[in-house]
C-alpha cells in the first residue's frame, strides 16, 4: 500500500491509528483528514490504495466518502474504523462499498492483525462483525430454502400431467390405427340416429342398383334375330 487516506476527526485517535498503519505499511504515504468535505476533495485530487474511514464525523457520515471512492476509484479499498457495531451503521457501509469493518474497541494487537490481512487479500472484519454478516445472510437464505419443496412438488405435478397427456394421445393413436372389424361397424352404425341410418341404407341401395347390368330385350327384324 503506497497511498493511504486516514479520515478521523479526533486528533488523539487519528494519531493512534496512524501509528498502527505505519507499523503495518511502513512505506506508505498517509493523508490525514478530519472532515467529510476534506476527504472528498482528496479523493478527487489523488489516487489511494487504502482508506481508513470513521463514520460519525462533524459534517456528515464517512459512508459518503466510501461511495465517492467506489465511484471514482473502484480499485481503492475502503475500511471502516468505528465504535458503532449496530446494523444501522454496518450494513449501509457495506452496501456503499466498504471492504472491511474494524471496531476501535479492540486491542492494538488485534487491529494490527486485521490490517495485515489486507495484504493477504482478506477483508479485515472484527469477529463480532463477521458473525453479524454471516447471521444476516443465513436469515435471508431461510425463506428460499423453505420454498424449494413447494417448487419441486409443483414441477412433479407438471411432469405427471404431461405424462398422462402423452399416454392419452398414444392410446387414441392406437385406436385410430386399428382395423375396424365388421361387428364394430355395426355397433357404430347402431349409434347413429335413425334418420342417418335410413339415409345410409338408401344410398347403399342406389349404389347397388346403379352397378347392376340389366339384360336388353331381344329385337327381331323380319323374323330373324337382329
C-alpha positions in Angstrom: 0.0 0.0 0.0 1.5 3.3 -1.1 -1.1 5.9 -0.6 -3.5 5.7 2.4 -6.3 8.1 3.4 -7.0 8.4 7.1 -10.3 10.0 8.0 -10.8 10.6 11.7 -12.0 13.7 13.5 -10.5 13.1 16.9 -6.8 14.1 16.9 -5.7 11.5 19.6 -7.5 8.6 17.8 -6.1 9.8 14.4 -2.5 9.7 15.9 -3.1 6.3 17.3 -4.4 4.9 14.1 -1.6 6.4 12.1 0.9 4.7 14.3 -0.8 1.3 13.7 -0.9 1.9 9.9 2.8 2.8 9.8 3.6 -0.4 11.7 1.8 -2.5 9.1 2.7 -0.4 6.0 5.9 1.4 6.8 6.5 2.8 3.4 3.0 4.2 2.8 2.2 7.9 2.3 -0.6 8.8 4.7 -3.1 11.7 4.0 -5.0 12.8 7.2 -8.4 14.3 7.1 -10.9 15.3 9.9 -13.9 16.2 7.8 -16.0 14.5 5.0 -15.6 17.5 2.8 -11.8 17.4 3.1 -11.7 13.7 2.4 -13.9 14.1 -0.7 -11.5 16.8 -2.0 -8.5 14.5 -1.5 -10.4 11.6 -3.3 -10.9 14.0 -6.3 -7.2 15.1 -6.3 -5.3 11.9 -6.0 -5.4 8.1 -6.1 -5.5 5.9 -2.9 -4.8 2.3 -2.4 -6.5 2.1 1.1 -8.8 4.4 3.1 -9.4 4.0 6.8 -12.7 5.9 7.4 -14.6 6.8 10.6 -18.4 7.0 10.3 -19.5 9.7 12.7 -17.9 13.0 11.6 -18.8 16.6 12.3 -20.0 17.4 8.8 -21.6 14.1 7.8 -21.1 10.4 7.5 -18.0 8.5 6.3 -20.3 6.4 4.1 -20.3 9.3 1.7 -16.6 9.0 1.3 -16.9 5.3 0.8 -19.4 5.9 -2.0 -17.1 8.5 -3.6 -14.2 6.1 -3.6 -16.2 3.3 -5.1 -17.4 5.6 -7.9 -14.2 7.3 -8.8 -11.6 4.8 -7.6 -13.2 1.3 -7.6 -9.8 -0.3 -7.0 -9.3 1.5 -3.7 -10.1 -0.5 -0.5 -12.3 1.3 2.0 -12.2 0.1 5.5 -14.5 1.4 8.2 -12.8 2.1 11.6 -15.5 3.0 14.2 -17.1 2.4 17.5 -20.5 1.6 16.0 -21.3 -2.2 15.8 -25.1 -2.0 15.2 -26.9 -3.0 11.9 -27.9 0.6 11.2 -24.2 1.6 10.7 -22.8 -1.7 9.5 -25.0 -2.6 6.5 -25.2 0.8 4.9 -21.4 1.0 5.0 -21.1 -2.5 3.4 -23.7 -1.6 0.8 -21.8 1.6 -0.1 -18.8 -0.5 -0.9 -16.8 -0.9 2.3 -14.2 -3.7 2.1 -13.8 -4.1 5.8 -15.2 -3.1 9.2 -13.0 -2.7 12.3 -14.1 -1.8 15.7 -11.9 0.7 17.7 -12.7 -1.0 21.0 -10.4 -4.0 20.0 -6.9 -4.3 21.3 -4.0 -2.8 19.4 -2.7 -6.2 18.5 -6.0 -7.4 17.1 -6.4 -4.3 14.9 -2.8 -4.7 13.7 -3.5 -8.3 12.7 -6.7 -7.3 10.9 -4.8 -4.6 8.9 -2.2 -7.2 7.9 -4.9 -9.4 6.4 -5.4 -6.7 3.7 -2.0 -7.5 2.1 -3.1 -11.2 2.0 -6.3 -10.4 0.2 -8.6 -10.9 3.2 -11.2 -8.4 4.2 -10.5 -7.0 7.7 -13.5 -7.8 9.8 -13.8 -7.7 13.6 -15.1 -11.1 14.9 -18.4 -9.7 16.1 -19.0 -8.0 12.7 -18.2 -11.2 10.8 -20.8 -13.1 12.9 -23.4 -10.4 12.2 -22.8 -10.7 8.4 -23.0 -14.5 8.5 -26.2 -14.4 10.5 -27.7 -11.9 8.2 -27.2 -14.0 5.1 -28.2 -17.1 6.9 -31.6 -15.5 7.8 -32.0 -14.3 4.2 -31.5 -17.8 2.8 -34.2 -19.5 5.0 -37.3 -18.4 3.1 -35.7 -19.5 -0.2 -34.8 -22.9 1.3 -38.4 -23.4 2.5 -39.8 -22.6 -0.9 -37.8 -25.3 -2.6 -40.1 -28.3 -1.7 -43.1 -26.3 -3.0 -41.4 -25.7 -6.2 -40.2 -29.3 -6.5 -43.8 -30.6 -5.9 -45.2 -28.2 -8.4 -42.7 -29.4 -11.1 -43.5 -33.0 -10.2 -47.2 -32.3 -10.8 -46.5 -30.7 -14.1 -44.4 -33.7 -15.2 -47.2 -36.1 -14.1 -49.8 -34.2 -16.1 -47.6 -34.2 -19.2 -47.0 -38.0 -18.9 -50.7 -38.6 -18.5 -51.4 -36.4 -21.6 -48.9 -38.3 -23.6 -50.5 -41.6 -22.6 -53.9 -40.5 -23.7 -52.6 -39.3 -27.1 -50.8 -42.7 -27.6 -53.9 -44.7 -26.7 -56.0 -42.6 -29.1 -53.5 -43.1 -31.9 -53.5 -46.9 -31.4 -57.3 -47.0 -31.6 -57.3 -44.9 -34.8 -54.7 -47.2 -36.4 -56.5 -50.5 -35.5 -58.5 -52.1 -38.4 -62.3 -51.8 -38.0 -64.0 -55.2 -37.8 -67.4 -55.8 -39.3 -69.2 -56.1 -36.0 -67.6 -52.8 -34.9 -69.1 -51.2 -38.0 -72.5 -52.5 -37.0 -72.1 -51.2 -33.5 -71.0 -47.8 -34.7 -74.0 -47.7 -37.2 -76.3 -48.5 -34.3 -75.1 -45.4 -32.5 -76.2 -43.2 -35.4 -79.6 -41.5 -35.2 -82.4 -43.4 -37.1 -82.5 -40.8 -39.9 -78.8 -41.2 -40.6 -79.2 -45.0 -40.8 -82.1 -44.6 -43.3 -80.1 -42.3 -45.5 -77.2 -44.7 -45.4 -79.4 -47.6 -46.5 -81.0 -45.6 -49.3 -77.6 -44.5 -50.6 -76.4 -48.1 -50.5 -79.5 -49.3 -52.4 -79.0 -46.8 -55.2 -75.3 -47.7 -55.5 -76.3 -51.4 -55.8 -78.9 -50.6 -58.5 -76.5 -48.5 -60.5 -73.9 -51.2 -60.5 -76.3 -54.0 -61.9 -76.4 -54.6 -65.8 -80.0 -55.2 -66.9 -80.5 -57.6 -69.9 -81.7 -55.8 -73.1 -84.8 -57.1 -74.8 -84.2 -59.2 -77.9 -85.1 -57.3 -81.0 -86.5 -59.3 -84.0 -86.3 -57.9 -87.6 -88.0 -59.8 -90.4 -88.5 -62.9 -88.3 -84.7 -63.3 -87.6 -82.7 -62.3 -84.7 -81.1 -58.9 -85.2 
